Amino acid sequence: MSPGLLFTFVIGYFVVLLVVAYYTSKGSNNESFFIGNRKSNWMLVAFGMIGTSLSGVTFVSVPGGVGSSNFFYFQVVIGYLFGYLTIAFVLLPLYYRLNLTSIYTYLEQRFGINAHRAGASFFILSRSVGATARLYLVINVLQIFILDKLGIPFVLTTLVILVMILLYTFEGGVKTIIYTDTLQTTGMLVGLIACTIVIVKAMNTDFGGALSAMSDKGYTQIFNTDIKSGSHFMKHIVGGMFIAIAMTGLDQEMMQKNISVKNLRDSQKNMMTFTVVLMLVNFLFLVLGGILYLYASANNISTAPDDLFPTIALSDKFSASIGVLFIIALISALFPSVDGAITSLTSCFCIDILGLNKHKTDEKTVRRKRLIVHFSFAALFFLLVLFFKFINDKLIIDFILKFAGITYGPLLGLFAFGILTRRTLNEKMIWPVVLLAPMLALLLDVVCNPAWYEAKLHISLGMHQISETIFHGYIIGNELILINGIFTFLGLLMISKKSQLATA
């Protein structure tokens, strides 16, 4: 399959995005960039959020993980359901009642400026690293299967892709992304379904036969009942619930789109529609993973988990059309997770750190500062992608969930304390608490699961005996984010005092 042909489709796809951006950004202002003028259509937001939530990591790593973890990932997805219900009926009413542009403004109203900046800072840290990890994964696939063959270096690929994203987001912001994400989600889902159908046919079976073969191999096992395992069903479900609450409900990128919808009722319809579709699509990715491993076994294909899907889809055994569909679907998964991240980080930094919404500044000055911040985050993304290239981790989704557990835990604790208690905080002690809590959670996780960190860091920590003595083989899984949030909550309780302030 010609790399030049595939590259041509990548460029053509980008041109379509530019055309969409041109028409949707007409008449845009700073309010359009930050909040879409609060006129976004809830159906478009719901559909577009699928692409943002899934990203290239889901497209590559979830199918790749089936070989070692069966369908255990769907336990996390079940947890998402409970998390999204909490977002729809607890957090969204709060955000709409307070008429927020940045959700972290709530923390300032409740606890003061230090809580506001702490919440925003943890979001900036987590989203910057998480989004660039996703970006690296997709760029690496494009590099290995297309661009290396054209003699284009990884550094140039990264730079060009970030410039592409800047070109269609710098003006319209959220107003544009609502439409481009819808287009890109469509491309990703069409590619997913088409590739699944073609690979099933290539095995001379039908969908039912493929499911039966997967079941025989044990791939379709959803629930893990080994309490010591990091993927035990209760750990995954509880962890998934709080991951959803933190990484969607307490995440400015995801909520920026939700609160751009004109009213609460439509925003809630958006969230619940998004939930149903997201669960279905994640299940399809797991089914695809099982099919890929069946095909790989039958054809003696051996490769890294994250490389399995592209290796098969871009092989010479399939027509060029499938390769094109895969590449379009892959970049459709790439762009929503990155364009929204850069836009939301720009909004967060401008509003929460610089406080541009608090000062009487003219539109032109705000736009100039916004553009500086926007381009600065693009530069940061560039450097972080190169860092991930240096690390070259082969199963990025594990890293993202672990990092989320560390960085979103303080957000979970802060919001939970604000919503569930009437107490006020000693503002000077907020930063020490929100910094110490994730450090303690990380230390606990290292002691509990030294093997994971040894594999990532390529060093021996010498803690296996301590881990076995204290935890008796118990491994912390996705519940890490809850543990971190509890540490933060307890720390905040220690620096709090009673107040007559009504619960927000």
Stockholm file with secondary structure:
# STOCKHOLM 1.0

chainA/1-504         MSPGLLFTFVIGYFVVLLVVAYYTSKGSNNESFFIGNRKSNWMLVAFGMIGTSLSGVTFVSVPGGVGSSNFFYFQVVIGYLFGYLTIAFVLLPLYYRLNLTSIYTYLEQRFGINAHRAGASFFILSRSVGATARLYLVINVLQIFILDKLGIPFVLTTLVILVMILLYTFEGGVKTIIYTDTLQTTGMLVGLIACTIVIVKAMNTDFGGALSAMSDKGYTQIFNTDIKSGSHFMKHIVGGMFIAIAMTGLDQEMMQKNISVKNLRDSQKNMMTFTVVLMLVNFLFLVLGGILYLYASANNISTAPDDLFPTIALSDKFSASIGVLFIIALISALFPSVDGAITSLTSCFCIDILGLNKHKTDEKTVRRKRLIVHFSFAALFFLLVLFFKFINDKLIIDFILKFAGITYGPLLGLFAFGILTRRTLNEKMIWPVVLLAPMLALLLDVVCNPAWYEAKLHISLGMHQISETIFHGYIIGNELILINGIFTFLGLLMISKKSQLATA
#=GR chainA/1-504 SS CCHHHHHHHHHHHHHHHHHHHHHHTTTCCHHHHHHGGGCBCHHHHHHHHHHHHHHHHHHHHHHHHHHHHTTTHHHHHHHHHHHHHHIIIIIHHHHHHTTCSSTTHHHHHHHCHHHHHHHHHHHHHHHHHHHHHHHHHHHHHHIIIIIGGGTCCHHHHHHHHHHHHHHHHTTTTHHHHHHHHHHHHHHHHHHHHHHHHHHHHHTTCCHHHHHHHHHHHTTTCCCCCCTTSTTCHHHHHHHHHHHHIIIIITCHHHHHHHTTBSSHHHHHHHHHHHHHHHHHHHHHHHHHHHHHHHHHHHTTCCCCGGGHHHHHHTSTTSCHHHHHHHHHHHHHHHHHHHHHHHHHHHHHIIIIISCTTTSCCCHHHHHHHHHHHHHHHHHHHHHHHHHHHHHCCSCHHHHHHHHHHHHSHHHHHHHHHHHHCCCEECGGGHHHHHHHHHHHHHHHHHHHCHHHHHHHHTSCCCCHHHHHHHHTTCCCCTTHHHHHHHHHHHHHHHTEECCCCCCC
#=GC SS_cons         CCHHHHHHHHHHHHHHHHHHHHHHTTTCCHHHHHHGGGCBCHHHHHHHHHHHHHHHHHHHHHHHHHHHHTTTHHHHHHHHHHHHHHIIIIIHHHHHHTTCSSTTHHHHHHHCHHHHHHHHHHHHHHHHHHHHHHHHHHHHHHIIIIIGGGTCCHHHHHHHHHHHHHHHHTTTTHHHHHHHHHHHHHHHHHHHHHHHHHHHHHTTCCHHHHHHHHHHHTTTCCCCCCTTSTTCHHHHHHHHHHHHIIIIITCHHHHHHHTTBSSHHHHHHHHHHHHHHHHHHHHHHHHHHHHHHHHHHHTTCCCCGGGHHHHHHTSTTSCHHHHHHHHHHHHHHHHHHHHHHHHHHHHHIIIIISCTTTSCCCHHHHHHHHHHHHHHHHHHHHHHHHHHHHHCCSCHHHHHHHHHHHHSHHHHHHHHHHHHCCCEECGGGHHHHHHHHHHHHHHHHHHHCHHHHHHHHTSCCCCHHHHHHHHTTCCCCTTHHHHHHHHHHHHHHHTEECCCCCCC
//
